């Protein structure tokens, strides 16, 4: 038995789902313990989970089900954050402050005897550790991000101090440690010399999507995330579009948003003299539908910033989604994305961080050289089918899990 634990939801964490699938296919009995995070993820979870051979257990209620439990855990978490900010992290305060359902995740994980417990975010790691102690199993952690610097590089900020405390407390005891990018592995090994992280890229199973033909009169850009918002590099994209009045360019954005979001970006576009119809918004769709949806566009935008540190060294699932959807990649020049496009050349181009002119030059190149655009799309497809796919990457996970359990 292997138990995967998350303080998020399956529909919001494709990496968790891929690992549960791979371990199940390798012959392990798998249980996923998770908690409510948002409404649209909850809407898509039932259809996703109904297709899986592994078991899933949600704890902690939602705003619509088990409401008393949900609001009680929220209150406890808020109280814990207050104490952590004012009195320190000891005596279990840090664990209570990092996640809403800490006690319930621990209780449920401890109730399931297993050989191996793997946490998928910092708010789940105490549960994996405690369950491994009680049930005499092993425990691991999958770092999809460089957590201590997810939100800030300031060592005195509350978020940095809290996450650093938890990493220092639990990471040295790990039996298994995976990360989502080579630079995240390197950054953690610099801190914890005794650890040897295994990098599992955020790639996906090889897809067979029908690719739309390139329209010579229009360049369609695509970006997606759980939420559409500011400070994600989209302002730079709009500014670059404003420099290219002679080109027909559309920006398509997929993610949770409301009317205020649309209004905010409409105002930004107006300042750049961009017509509102050039920016189109879509609400989240089911995870399995993202590849076919993305395939209708020309270019996938990976507009990560370099601050804080995590954004500079992470490789998000969006860039690998674009590759599987046969899009040419246009990526900001973060350290991780530079390394990726150097290792896998001729599938996209880099632009200088926070530089609309640099991005405009890249887009102009693709708009005026459609053969180059097609060549990069086909090269992305080649990598997706031959190298950058979960069929290949998951073998590293299975081999390491077998070693740990053995």
Helices and strands as residue ranges (DSSP letters): E 2-5, G 10-12, H 14-25, E 30-35, H 39-50, E 55-59, H 67-87, H 93-98, H 102-110, E 116-119, H 122-134, E 138-143, G 147-149, H 158-170, G 171-173, E 176-179, H 182-191, E 198-199, E 219-227, H 234-242, E 249-256, H 259-271, G 276-278, E 279-282, G 287-289, H 290-294, E 299-302, H 309-313, H 317-324, E 328-332, H 335-343, E 348-351, H 356-368, H 370-386, H 390-405
